[in-house]
């Protein structure tokens, strides 16, 4: 029984850390001057939380810490929501995760200066 409770404790700790990281990211996005937060619906907000949860699970913590959520624009958020809409089912395909990472990392247009 002790191993089960240790496993359960580990799962709970993981979920708590994930929720805290997502809340912190959402708060940074909400306060971002170019995010246009008021223009998003409740459904958009829910989907954005799901996206951030999937990304948090899929990247290492060091990479997560390097994301600057406060610099995301309204267009970046719309693109994330669009990419998530193309992901079939619950699991986000690797290519979609990489595209989302590029949006959040601000590397999608690297080298494309206008």
Biopython code that builds the backbone (N, CA, C, O; Angstrom):
import numpy as np
from Bio.PDB.StructureBuilder import StructureBuilder

atoms = [
    (1, "UNK", "N", (0.805, -1.205, 0.000)),
    (1, "UNK", "CA", (0.000, 0.000, 0.000)),
    (1, "UNK", "C", (0.848, 1.269, 0.000)),
    (1, "UNK", "O", (0.484, 2.232, -0.674)),
    (2, "UNK", "N", (1.974, 1.307, 0.736)),
    (2, "UNK", "CA", (2.776, 2.538, 0.746)),
    (2, "UNK", "C", (3.244, 2.956, -0.645)),
    (2, "UNK", "O", (3.301, 4.151, -0.932)),
    (3, "UNK", "N", (3.584, 1.992, -1.525)),
    (3, "UNK", "CA", (4.037, 2.374, -2.867)),
    (3, "UNK", "C", (2.904, 3.038, -3.651)),
    (3, "UNK", "O", (3.143, 3.964, -4.425)),
    (4, "UNK", "N", (1.688, 2.570, -3.453)),
    (4, "UNK", "CA", (0.547, 3.186, -4.124)),
    (4, "UNK", "C", (0.348, 4.615, -3.645)),
    (4, "UNK", "O", (0.096, 5.510, -4.452)),
    (5, "UNK", "N", (0.458, 4.836, -2.351)),
    (5, "UNK", "CA", (0.271, 6.196, -1.867)),
    (5, "UNK", "C", (1.417, 7.099, -2.319)),
    (5, "UNK", "O", (1.204, 8.291, -2.542)),
    (6, "UNK", "N", (2.623, 6.559, -2.459)),
    (6, "UNK", "CA", (3.729, 7.354, -2.991)),
    (6, "UNK", "C", (3.462, 7.716, -4.449)),
    (6, "UNK", "O", (3.723, 8.838, -4.881)),
    (7, "UNK", "N", (2.939, 6.752, -5.198)),
    (7, "UNK", "CA", (2.599, 7.015, -6.599)),
    (7, "UNK", "C", (1.511, 8.079, -6.690)),
    (7, "UNK", "O", (1.589, 9.000, -7.503)),
    (8, "UNK", "N", (0.507, 7.938, -5.851)),
    (8, "UNK", "CA", (-0.589, 8.912, -5.846)),
    (8, "UNK", "C", (-0.079, 10.293, -5.462)),
    (8, "UNK", "O", (-0.482, 11.296, -6.052)),
    (9, "UNK", "N", (0.796, 10.345, -4.484)),
    (9, "UNK", "CA", (1.390, 11.619, -4.077)),
    (9, "UNK", "C", (2.173, 12.235, -5.232)),
    (9, "UNK", "O", (2.102, 13.442, -5.463)),
    (10, "UNK", "N", (2.914, 11.407, -5.952)),
    (10, "UNK", "CA", (3.677, 11.872, -7.112)),
    (10, "UNK", "C", (2.766, 12.436, -8.189)),
    (10, "UNK", "O", (3.055, 13.481, -8.773)),
    (11, "UNK", "N", (1.664, 11.741, -8.449)),
    (11, "UNK", "CA", (0.694, 12.221, -9.448)),
    (11, "UNK", "C", (0.089, 13.549, -9.024)),
    (11, "UNK", "O", (-0.050, 14.471, -9.828)),
    (12, "UNK", "N", (-0.265, 13.630, -7.762)),
    (12, "UNK", "CA", (-0.859, 14.878, -7.259)),
    (12, "UNK", "C", (0.133, 16.033, -7.339)),
    (12, "UNK", "O", (-0.228, 17.150, -7.712)),
    (13, "UNK", "N", (1.381, 15.753, -6.986)),
    (13, "UNK", "CA", (2.414, 16.788, -7.050)),
    (13, "UNK", "C", (2.608, 17.255, -8.494)),
    (13, "UNK", "O", (2.729, 18.451, -8.760)),
    (14, "UNK", "N", (2.636, 16.287, -9.424)),
    (14, "UNK", "CA", (2.769, 16.603, -10.843)),
    (14, "UNK", "C", (1.618, 17.497, -11.304)),
    (14, "UNK", "O", (1.840, 18.516, -11.958)),
    (15, "UNK", "N", (0.392, 17.110, -10.962)),
    (15, "UNK", "CA", (-0.786, 17.896, -11.346)),
    (15, "UNK", "C", (-0.754, 19.297, -10.745)),
    (15, "UNK", "O", (-1.095, 20.272, -11.415)),
    (16, "UNK", "N", (-0.349, 19.395, -9.493)),
    (16, "UNK", "CA", (-0.267, 20.695, -8.832)),
    (16, "UNK", "C", (0.771, 21.589, -9.506)),
    (16, "UNK", "O", (0.516, 22.768, -9.749)),
    (17, "UNK", "N", (1.936, 21.028, -9.806)),
    (17, "UNK", "CA", (2.981, 21.797, -10.487)),
    (17, "UNK", "C", (2.511, 22.248, -11.863)),
    (17, "UNK", "O", (2.763, 23.379, -12.279)),
    (18, "UNK", "N", (1.823, 21.348, -12.566)),
    (18, "UNK", "CA", (1.308, 21.684, -13.898)),
    (18, "UNK", "C", (0.301, 22.824, -13.799)),
    (18, "UNK", "O", (0.384, 23.793, -14.553)),
    (19, "UNK", "N", (-0.640, 22.713, -12.882)),
    (19, "UNK", "CA", (-1.663, 23.753, -12.726)),
    (19, "UNK", "C", (-1.050, 25.100, -12.345)),
    (19, "UNK", "O", (-1.472, 26.141, -12.849)),
    (20, "UNK", "N", (-0.066, 25.081, -11.466)),
    (20, "UNK", "CA", (0.592, 26.326, -11.068)),
    (20, "UNK", "C", (1.327, 26.956, -12.247)),
    (20, "UNK", "O", (1.279, 28.172, -12.433)),
    (21, "UNK", "N", (2.003, 26.136, -13.038)),
    (21, "UNK", "CA", (2.732, 26.644, -14.203)),
    (21, "UNK", "C", (1.770, 27.232, -15.231)),
    (21, "UNK", "O", (2.046, 28.277, -15.819)),
    (22, "UNK", "N", (0.647, 26.562, -15.445)),
    (22, "UNK", "CA", (-0.341, 27.044, -16.412)),
    (22, "UNK", "C", (-0.963, 28.344, -15.926)),
    (22, "UNK", "O", (-1.122, 29.285, -16.703)),
    (23, "UNK", "N", (-1.313, 28.404, -14.652)),
    (23, "UNK", "CA", (-1.894, 29.638, -14.098)),
    (23, "UNK", "C", (-0.936, 30.815, -14.236)),
    (23, "UNK", "O", (-1.348, 31.918, -14.594)),
    (24, "UNK", "N", (0.341, 30.579, -13.950)),
    (24, "UNK", "CA", (1.342, 31.644, -14.071)),
    (24, "UNK", "C", (1.462, 32.097, -15.524)),
    (24, "UNK", "O", (1.557, 33.294, -15.798)),
    (25, "UNK", "N", (1.457, 31.141, -16.455)),
    (25, "UNK", "CA", (1.552, 31.481, -17.877)),
    (25, "UNK", "C", (0.323, 32.265, -18.332)),
    (25, "UNK", "O", (0.450, 33.264, -19.040)),
    (26, "UNK", "N", (-0.860, 31.815, -17.930)),
    (26, "UNK", "CA", (-2.100, 32.502, -18.299)),
    (26, "UNK", "C", (-2.091, 33.932, -17.765)),
    (26, "UNK", "O", (-2.490, 34.862, -18.467)),
    (27, "UNK", "N", (-1.643, 34.105, -16.544)),
    (27, "UNK", "CA", (-1.605, 35.446, -15.952)),
    (27, "UNK", "C", (-0.656, 36.359, -16.730)),
    (27, "UNK", "O", (-0.965, 37.531, -16.948)),
    (28, "UNK", "N", (0.484, 35.834, -17.145)),
    (28, "UNK", "CA", (1.429, 36.626, -17.949)),
    (28, "UNK", "C", (0.814, 36.993, -19.294)),
    (28, "UNK", "O", (0.963, 38.121, -19.766)),
    (29, "UNK", "N", (0.126, 36.039, -19.906)),
    (29, "UNK", "CA", (-0.522, 36.305, -21.195)),
    (29, "UNK", "C", (-1.626, 37.343, -21.015)),
    (29, "UNK", "O", (-1.740, 38.284, -21.801)),
    (30, "UNK", "N", (-2.430, 37.165, -19.982)),
    (30, "UNK", "CA", (-3.545, 38.081, -19.726)),
    (30, "UNK", "C", (-3.058, 39.517, -19.569)),
    (30, "UNK", "O", (-3.718, 40.454, -20.019)),
    (31, "UNK", "N", (-1.921, 39.688, -18.939)),
    (31, "UNK", "CA", (-1.377, 41.027, -18.701)),
    (31, "UNK", "C", (-0.543, 41.567, -19.866)),
    (31, "UNK", "O", (-0.154, 42.735, -19.862)),
    (32, "UNK", "N", (-0.273, 40.731, -20.850)),
    (32, "UNK", "CA", (0.558, 41.149, -21.984)),
    (32, "UNK", "C", (-0.155, 42.241, -22.775)),
    (32, "UNK", "O", (-1.334, 42.101, -23.101)),
    (33, "UNK", "N", (0.548, 43.324, -23.083)),
    (33, "UNK", "CA", (-0.089, 44.457, -23.760)),
    (33, "UNK", "C", (-0.625, 44.128, -25.157)),
    (33, "UNK", "O", (-1.608, 44.727, -25.594)),
    (34, "UNK", "N", (0.007, 43.185, -25.859)),
    (34, "UNK", "CA", (-0.407, 42.888, -27.229)),
    (34, "UNK", "C", (-1.266, 41.630, -27.352)),
    (34, "UNK", "O", (-1.567, 41.195, -28.464)),
    (35, "UNK", "N", (-1.659, 41.046, -26.228)),
    (35, "UNK", "CA", (-2.401, 39.783, -26.268)),
    (35, "UNK", "C", (-3.872, 39.957, -26.629)),
    (35, "UNK", "O", (-4.503, 39.011, -27.102)),
    (36, "UNK", "N", (-4.422, 41.133, -26.418)),
    (36, "UNK", "CA", (-5.835, 41.338, -26.726)),
    (36, "UNK", "C", (-6.728, 40.379, -25.970)),
    (36, "UNK", "O", (-7.681, 39.835, -26.529)),
    (37, "UNK", "N", (-6.425, 40.170, -24.709)),
    (37, "UNK", "CA", (-7.096, 39.157, -23.891)),
    (37, "UNK", "C", (-8.615, 39.273, -23.923)),
    (37, "UNK", "O", (-9.307, 38.256, -23.976)),
    (38, "UNK", "N", (-9.140, 40.478, -23.892)),
    (38, "UNK", "CA", (-10.596, 40.680, -23.837)),
    (38, "UNK", "C", (-11.303, 40.169, -25.090)),
    (38, "UNK", "O", (-12.511, 39.938, -25.060)),
    (39, "UNK", "N", (-10.579, 39.989, -26.177)),
    (39, "UNK", "CA", (-11.205, 39.556, -27.427)),
    (39, "UNK", "C", (-11.424, 38.044, -27.491)),
    (39, "UNK", "O", (-12.045, 37.551, -28.432)),
    (40, "UNK", "N", (-10.924, 37.307, -26.507)),
    (40, "UNK", "CA", (-11.054, 35.853, -26.526)),
    (40, "UNK", "C", (-12.252, 35.398, -25.698)),
    (40, "UNK", "O", (-12.587, 35.994, -24.675)),
    (41, "UNK", "N", (-12.880, 34.339, -26.163)),
    (41, "UNK", "CA", (-14.066, 33.808, -25.482)),
    (41, "UNK", "C", (-13.660, 32.861, -24.352)),
    (41, "UNK", "O", (-12.489, 32.514, -24.201)),
    (42, "UNK", "N", (-14.642, 32.460, -23.577)),
    (42, "UNK", "CA", (-14.401, 31.477, -22.522)),
    (42, "UNK", "C", (-13.902, 30.160, -23.091)),
    (42, "UNK", "O", (-13.052, 29.498, -22.496)),
    (43, "UNK", "N", (-14.434, 29.785, -24.247)),
    (43, "UNK", "CA", (-13.980, 28.559, -24.917)),
    (43, "UNK", "C", (-12.529, 28.662, -25.354)),
    (43, "UNK", "O", (-11.767, 27.701, -25.248)),
    (44, "UNK", "N", (-12.152, 29.843, -25.849)),
    (44, "UNK", "CA", (-10.754, 30.072, -26.237)),
    (44, "UNK", "C", (-9.846, 29.924, -25.021)),
    (44, "UNK", "O", (-8.784, 29.305, -25.090)),
    (45, "UNK", "N", (-10.281, 30.500, -23.914)),
    (45, "UNK", "CA", (-9.514, 30.434, -22.665)),
    (45, "UNK", "C", (-9.322, 28.978, -22.240)),
    (45, "UNK", "O", (-8.221, 28.579, -21.861)),
    (46, "UNK", "N", (-10.388, 28.194, -22.303)),
    (46, "UNK", "CA", (-10.314, 26.784, -21.926)),
    (46, "UNK", "C", (-9.357, 26.033, -22.837)),
    (46, "UNK", "O", (-8.533, 25.246, -22.371)),
    (47, "UNK", "N", (-9.469, 26.277, -24.142)),
    (47, "UNK", "CA", (-8.576, 25.609, -25.097)),
    (47, "UNK", "C", (-7.129, 26.040, -24.887)),
    (47, "UNK", "O", (-6.221, 25.215, -24.995)),
    (48, "UNK", "N", (-6.899, 27.315, -24.590)),
    (48, "UNK", "CA", (-5.538, 27.786, -24.343)),
    (48, "UNK", "C", (-4.945, 27.086, -23.116)),
    (48, "UNK", "O", (-3.768, 26.727, -23.115)),
    (49, "UNK", "N", (-5.748, 26.895, -22.084)),
    (49, "UNK", "CA", (-5.287, 26.155, -20.896)),
    (49, "UNK", "C", (-4.908, 24.721, -21.278)),
    (49, "UNK", "O", (-3.896, 24.199, -20.811)),
    (50, "UNK", "N", (-5.723, 24.087, -22.128)),
    (50, "UNK", "CA", (-5.433, 22.723, -22.576)),
    (50, "UNK", "C", (-4.136, 22.688, -23.379)),
    (50, "UNK", "O", (-3.321, 21.780, -23.214)),
    (51, "UNK", "N", (-3.950, 23.678, -24.244)),
    (51, "UNK", "CA", (-2.729, 23.769, -25.048)),
    (51, "UNK", "C", (-1.514, 23.896, -24.137)),
    (51, "UNK", "O", (-0.532, 23.170, -24.291)),
    (52, "UNK", "N", (-1.591, 24.819, -23.196)),
    (52, "UNK", "CA", (-0.462, 25.034, -22.288)),
    (52, "UNK", "C", (-0.175, 23.786, -21.457)),
    (52, "UNK", "O", (0.983, 23.479, -21.176)),
    (53, "UNK", "N", (-1.221, 23.073, -21.065)),
    (53, "UNK", "CA", (-1.034, 21.830, -20.304)),
    (53, "UNK", "C", (-0.283, 20.800, -21.142)),
    (53, "UNK", "O", (0.645, 20.156, -20.653)),
    (54, "UNK", "N", (-0.681, 20.645, -22.396)),
    (54, "UNK", "CA", (-0.012, 19.687, -23.277)),
    (54, "UNK", "C", (1.443, 20.080, -23.508)),
    (54, "UNK", "O", (2.330, 19.227, -23.515)),
    (55, "UNK", "N", (1.680, 21.362, -23.694)),
    (55, "UNK", "CA", (3.054, 21.826, -23.910)),
    (55, "UNK", "C", (3.875, 21.615, -22.643)),
    (55, "UNK", "O", (5.019, 21.166, -22.718)),
    (56, "UNK", "N", (3.306, 21.933, -21.477)),
    (56, "UNK", "CA", (4.022, 21.758, -20.211)),
    (56, "UNK", "C", (4.436, 20.300, -20.024)),
    (56, "UNK", "O", (5.544, 20.011, -19.572)),
    (57, "UNK", "N", (3.534, 19.392, -20.378)),
    (57, "UNK", "CA", (3.830, 17.965, -20.257)),
    (57, "UNK", "C", (4.906, 17.553, -21.263)),
    (57, "UNK", "O", (5.756, 16.714, -20.964)),
    (58, "UNK", "N", (4.862, 18.152, -22.462)),
    (58, "UNK", "CA", (5.727, 17.715, -23.556)),
    (58, "UNK", "C", (7.126, 18.304, -23.604)),
    (58, "UNK", "O", (7.981, 17.782, -24.320)),
    (59, "UNK", "N", (7.384, 19.371, -22.867)),
    (59, "UNK", "CA", (8.724, 19.975, -22.912)),
    (59, "UNK", "C", (9.397, 19.845, -21.548)),
    (59, "UNK", "O", (8.733, 19.672, -20.526)),
    (60, "UNK", "N", (10.721, 19.932, -21.552)),
    (60, "UNK", "CA", (11.395, 19.872, -20.256)),
    (60, "UNK", "C", (11.203, 21.191, -19.519)),
    (60, "UNK", "O", (10.903, 22.219, -20.127)),
    (61, "UNK", "N", (11.376, 21.148, -18.226)),
    (61, "UNK", "CA", (11.092, 22.328, -17.383)),
    (61, "UNK", "C", (11.979, 23.516, -17.725)),
    (61, "UNK", "O", (11.545, 24.663, -17.630)),
    (62, "UNK", "N", (13.223, 23.248, -18.125)),
    (62, "UNK", "CA", (14.125, 24.343, -18.488)),
    (62, "UNK", "C", (13.579, 25.113, -19.692)),
    (62, "UNK", "O", (13.603, 26.343, -19.720)),
    (63, "UNK", "N", (13.091, 24.376, -20.672)),
    (63, "UNK", "CA", (12.520, 25.031, -21.858)),
    (63, "UNK", "C", (11.281, 25.832, -21.459)),
    (63, "UNK", "O", (11.115, 26.971, -21.894)),
    (64, "UNK", "N", (10.416, 25.248, -20.636)),
    (64, "UNK", "CA", (9.214, 25.954, -20.177)),
    (64, "UNK", "C", (9.597, 27.274, -19.517)),
    (64, "UNK", "O", (8.956, 28.299, -19.752)),
    (65, "UNK", "N", (10.636, 27.250, -18.695)),
    (65, "UNK", "CA", (11.077, 28.456, -17.991)),
    (65, "UNK", "C", (11.583, 29.530, -18.956)),
    (65, "UNK", "O", (11.564, 30.717, -18.630)),
    (66, "UNK", "N", (12.029, 29.119, -20.133)),
    (66, "UNK", "CA", (12.562, 30.071, -21.107)),
    (66, "UNK", "C", (11.466, 30.766, -21.916)),
    (66, "UNK", "O", (11.714, 31.806, -22.525)),
    (67, "UNK", "N", (10.266, 30.203, -21.927)),
    (67, "UNK", "CA", (9.175, 30.837, -22.668)),
    (67, "UNK", "C", (8.852, 32.194, -22.055)),
    (67, "UNK", "O", (8.818, 32.344, -20.834)),
    (68, "UNK", "N", (8.616, 33.171, -22.909)),
    (68, "UNK", "CA", (8.222, 34.505, -22.432)),
    (68, "UNK", "C", (6.766, 34.729, -22.831)),
    (68, "UNK", "O", (6.470, 35.359, -23.846)),
    (69, "UNK", "N", (5.882, 34.206, -22.020)),
    (69, "UNK", "CA", (4.450, 34.276, -22.303)),
    (69, "UNK", "C", (3.950, 35.713, -22.384)),
    (69, "UNK", "O", (2.968, 35.994, -23.070)),
    (70, "UNK", "N", (4.617, 36.609, -21.693)),
    (70, "UNK", "CA", (4.185, 38.014, -21.678)),
    (70, "UNK", "C", (4.411, 38.722, -23.009)),
    (70, "UNK", "O", (3.941, 39.845, -23.198)),
    (71, "UNK", "N", (5.119, 38.086, -23.926)),
    (71, "UNK", "CA", (5.355, 38.712, -25.232)),
    (71, "UNK", "C", (4.457, 38.135, -26.325)),
    (71, "UNK", "O", (4.570, 38.522, -27.488)),
    (72, "UNK", "N", (3.568, 37.215, -25.960)),
    (72, "UNK", "CA", (2.658, 36.657, -26.963)),
    (72, "UNK", "C", (1.664, 37.722, -27.407)),
    (72, "UNK", "O", (1.157, 38.501, -26.600)),
    (73, "UNK", "N", (1.402, 37.737, -28.690)),
    (73, "UNK", "CA", (0.446, 38.689, -29.251)),
    (73, "UNK", "C", (-0.896, 37.994, -29.480)),
    (73, "UNK", "O", (-1.012, 36.774, -29.364)),
    (74, "UNK", "N", (-1.880, 38.783, -29.800)),
    (74, "UNK", "CA", (-3.206, 38.254, -30.130)),
    (74, "UNK", "C", (-3.093, 37.263, -31.292)),
    (74, "UNK", "O", (-3.743, 36.218, -31.291)),
    (75, "UNK", "N", (-2.262, 37.600, -32.282)),
    (75, "UNK", "CA", (-2.067, 36.723, -33.439)),
    (75, "UNK", "C", (-1.409, 35.406, -33.024)),
    (75, "UNK", "O", (-1.776, 34.342, -33.523)),
    (76, "UNK", "N", (-0.438, 35.480, -32.111)),
    (76, "UNK", "CA", (0.208, 34.257, -31.611)),
    (76, "UNK", "C", (-0.819, 33.344, -30.941)),
    (76, "UNK", "O", (-0.835, 32.136, -31.175)),
    (77, "UNK", "N", (-1.661, 33.927, -30.120)),
    (77, "UNK", "CA", (-2.673, 33.142, -29.409)),
    (77, "UNK", "C", (-3.657, 32.529, -30.396)),
    (77, "UNK", "O", (-4.015, 31.358, -30.275)),
    (78, "UNK", "N", (-4.092, 33.318, -31.370)),
    (78, "UNK", "CA", (-4.996, 32.790, -32.403)),
    (78, "UNK", "C", (-4.338, 31.627, -33.147)),
    (78, "UNK", "O", (-4.985, 30.621, -33.438)),
    (79, "UNK", "N", (-3.045, 31.777, -33.452)),
    (79, "UNK", "CA", (-2.335, 30.705, -34.149)),
    (79, "UNK", "C", (-2.262, 29.440, -33.296)),
    (79, "UNK", "O", (-2.438, 28.337, -33.813)),
    (80, "UNK", "N", (-2.006, 29.589, -32.009)),
    (80, "UNK", "CA", (-1.994, 28.429, -31.111)),
    (80, "UNK", "C", (-3.353, 27.736, -31.107)),
    (80, "UNK", "O", (-3.434, 26.510, -31.182)),
    (81, "UNK", "N", (-4.413, 28.527, -31.020)),
    (81, "UNK", "CA", (-5.767, 27.964, -31.019)),
    (81, "UNK", "C", (-6.067, 27.258, -32.336)),
    (81, "UNK", "O", (-6.703, 26.204, -32.349)),
    (82, "UNK", "N", (-5.611, 27.839, -33.441)),
    (82, "UNK", "CA", (-5.804, 27.224, -34.756)),
    (82, "UNK", "C", (-5.051, 25.909, -34.849)),
    (82, "UNK", "O", (-5.600, 24.902, -35.295)),
    (83, "UNK", "N", (-3.797, 25.918, -34.430)),
    (83, "UNK", "CA", (-2.989, 24.698, -34.465)),
    (83, "UNK", "C", (-3.626, 23.609, -33.618)),
    (83, "UNK", "O", (-3.655, 22.445, -34.019)),
    (84, "UNK", "N", (-4.131, 23.974, -32.463)),
    (84, "UNK", "CA", (-4.774, 23.008, -31.574)),
    (84, "UNK", "C", (-6.025, 22.440, -32.227)),
    (84, "UNK", "O", (-6.353, 21.268, -32.041)),
    (85, "UNK", "N", (-6.714, 23.265, -32.985)),
    (85, "UNK", "CA", (-7.914, 22.815, -33.683)),
    (85, "UNK", "C", (-7.627, 21.773, -34.739)),
    (85, "UNK", "O", (-8.512, 20.995, -35.097)),
    (86, "UNK", "N", (-6.388, 21.740, -35.252)),
    (86, "UNK", "CA", (-6.028, 20.761, -36.278)),
    (86, "UNK", "C", (-5.528, 19.461, -35.675)),
    (86, "UNK", "O", (-5.325, 18.481, -36.392)),
    (87, "UNK", "N", (-5.327, 19.444, -34.363)),
    (87, "UNK", "CA", (-4.821, 18.243, -33.694)),
    (87, "UNK", "C", (-5.971, 17.267, -33.466)),
    (87, "UNK", "O", (-6.907, 17.571, -32.727)),
    (88, "UNK", "N", (-5.906, 16.096, -34.098)),
    (88, "UNK", "CA", (-6.988, 15.124, -33.916)),
    (88, "UNK", "C", (-6.939, 14.470, -32.541)),
    (88, "UNK", "O", (-5.874, 14.056, -32.083)),
    (89, "UNK", "N", (-8.086, 14.377, -31.888)),
    (89, "UNK", "CA", (-8.163, 13.695, -30.596)),
    (89, "UNK", "C", (-7.462, 14.431, -29.475)),
    (89, "UNK", "O", (-7.285, 15.648, -29.536)),
    (90, "UNK", "N", (-7.064, 13.696, -28.455)),
    (90, "UNK", "CA", (-6.450, 14.272, -27.257)),
    (90, "UNK", "C", (-4.957, 14.530, -27.443)),
    (90, "UNK", "O", (-4.449, 15.571, -27.026)),
    (91, "UNK", "N", (-4.259, 13.591, -28.066)),
    (91, "UNK", "CA", (-2.807, 13.723, -28.205)),
    (91, "UNK", "C", (-2.480, 14.668, -29.362)),
    (91, "UNK", "O", (-3.008, 14.529, -30.465)),
    (92, "UNK", "N", (-1.610, 15.617, -29.089)),
    (92, "UNK", "CA", (-1.205, 16.567, -30.122)),
    (92, "UNK", "C", (-0.015, 15.964, -30.863)),
    (92, "UNK", "O", (0.979, 15.595, -30.237)),
    (93, "UNK", "N", (-0.105, 15.861, -32.192)),
    (93, "UNK", "CA", (1.005, 15.303, -32.967)),
    (93, "UNK", "C", (2.291, 16.110, -32.774)),
    (93, "UNK", "O", (2.255, 17.309, -32.499)),
    (94, "UNK", "N", (3.413, 15.432, -32.922)),
    (94, "UNK", "CA", (4.724, 16.054, -32.721)),
    (94, "UNK", "C", (4.906, 17.298, -33.591)),
    (94, "UNK", "O", (5.394, 18.322, -33.112)),
    (95, "UNK", "N", (4.520, 17.217, -34.861)),
    (95, "UNK", "CA", (4.681, 18.363, -35.769)),
    (95, "UNK", "C", (3.886, 19.571, -35.271)),
    (95, "UNK", "O", (4.350, 20.707, -35.366)),
    (96, "UNK", "N", (2.693, 19.322, -34.743)),
    (96, "UNK", "CA", (1.871, 20.410, -34.202)),
    (96, "UNK", "C", (2.513, 20.979, -32.944)),
    (96, "UNK", "O", (2.534, 22.194, -32.749)),
    (97, "UNK", "N", (3.039, 20.099, -32.086)),
    (97, "UNK", "CA", (3.730, 20.561, -30.874)),
    (97, "UNK", "C", (4.935, 21.427, -31.244)),
    (97, "UNK", "O", (5.196, 22.444, -30.602)),
    (98, "UNK", "N", (5.662, 21.018, -32.277)),
    (98, "UNK", "CA", (6.825, 21.797, -32.713)),
    (98, "UNK", "C", (6.393, 23.155, -33.252)),
    (98, "UNK", "O", (7.060, 24.163, -33.016)),
    (99, "UNK", "N", (5.281, 23.181, -33.975)),
    (99, "UNK", "CA", (4.765, 24.453, -34.496)),
    (99, "UNK", "C", (4.329, 25.361, -33.346)),
    (99, "UNK", "O", (4.575, 26.566, -33.376)),
    (100, "UNK", "N", (3.684, 24.783, -32.339)),
    (100, "UNK", "CA", (3.271, 25.564, -31.165)),
    (100, "UNK", "C", (4.489, 26.092, -30.413)),
    (100, "UNK", "O", (4.506, 27.239, -29.968)),
    (101, "UNK", "N", (5.503, 25.247, -30.278)),
    (101, "UNK", "CA", (6.740, 25.666, -29.625)),
    (101, "UNK", "C", (7.361, 26.843, -30.377)),
    (101, "UNK", "O", (7.859, 27.785, -29.760)),
    (102, "UNK", "N", (7.332, 26.789, -31.698)),
    (102, "UNK", "CA", (7.892, 27.883, -32.502)),
    (102, "UNK", "C", (7.135, 29.186, -32.262)),
    (102, "UNK", "O", (7.737, 30.258, -32.214)),
    (103, "UNK", "N", (5.818, 29.091, -32.111)),
    (103, "UNK", "CA", (5.014, 30.290, -31.838)),
    (103, "UNK", "C", (5.390, 30.863, -30.473)),
    (103, "UNK", "O", (5.655, 32.059, -30.349)),
    (104, "UNK", "N", (5.411, 30.018, -29.460)),
    (104, "UNK", "CA", (5.689, 30.484, -28.102)),
    (104, "UNK", "C", (7.137, 30.950, -27.959)),
    (104, "UNK", "O", (7.420, 31.896, -27.225)),
    (105, "UNK", "N", (8.045, 30.284, -28.661)),
    (105, "UNK", "CA", (9.466, 30.645, -28.591)),
    (105, "UNK", "C", (9.801, 31.844, -29.471)),
    (105, "UNK", "O", (10.912, 32.371, -29.417)),
    (106, "UNK", "N", (8.841, 32.267, -30.275)),
    (106, "UNK", "CA", (9.049, 33.363, -31.226)),
    (106, "UNK", "C", (10.137, 33.025, -32.236)),
    (106, "UNK", "O", (10.926, 33.884, -32.627)),
    (107, "UNK", "N", (10.169, 31.746, -32.659)),
    (107, "UNK", "CA", (11.161, 31.333, -33.647)),
    (107, "UNK", "C", (10.533, 30.998, -34.992)),
    (107, "UNK", "O", (11.242, 30.662, -35.940)),
    (108, "UNK", "N", (9.205, 31.086, -35.086)),
    (108, "UNK", "CA", (8.554, 30.691, -36.340)),
    (108, "UNK", "C", (8.974, 31.558, -37.513)),
    (108, "UNK", "O", (9.009, 31.082, -38.648)),
    (109, "UNK", "N", (9.296, 32.826, -37.263)),
    (109, "UNK", "CA", (9.710, 33.718, -38.342)),
    (109, "UNK", "C", (11.177, 34.107, -38.234)),
    (109, "UNK", "O", (11.607, 35.105, -38.812)),
    (110, "UNK", "N", (11.938, 33.319, -37.496)),
    (110, "UNK", "CA", (13.364, 33.641, -37.341)),
    (110, "UNK", "C", (14.033, 33.619, -38.708)),
    (110, "UNK", "O", (13.867, 32.675, -39.481)),
    (111, "UNK", "N", (14.762, 34.631, -38.983)),
    (111, "UNK", "CA", (15.439, 34.736, -40.266)),
    (111, "UNK", "C", (14.599, 35.375, -41.341)),
    (111, "UNK", "O", (15.106, 35.654, -42.427)),
    (112, "UNK", "N", (13.316, 35.619, -41.075)),
    (112, "UNK", "CA", (12.416, 36.254, -42.040)),
    (112, "UNK", "C", (12.179, 37.685, -41.623)),
    (112, "UNK", "O", (11.137, 38.003, -41.050)),
    (113, "UNK", "N", (13.115, 38.535, -41.899)),
    (113, "UNK", "CA", (12.961, 39.941, -41.522)),
    (113, "UNK", "C", (12.427, 40.706, -42.704)),
    (113, "UNK", "O", (12.835, 40.501, -43.847)),
    (114, "UNK", "N", (11.497, 41.598, -42.399)),
    (114, "UNK", "CA", (10.858, 42.294, -43.496)),
    (114, "UNK", "C", (11.203, 43.702, -43.612)),
    (114, "UNK", "O", (10.714, 44.386, -44.512)),
]
sb = StructureBuilder()
sb.init_structure("model")
sb.init_model(0)
sb.init_chain("A")
sb.init_seg("    ")
for serial, (resi, resn, name, xyz) in enumerate(atoms, 1):
    if name == "N":
        sb.init_residue(resn, " ", resi, " ")
    sb.init_atom(name, np.array(xyz, "f"), 0.0, 1.0, " ", f" {name:<3s}", serial, name[0])
structure = sb.get_structure()
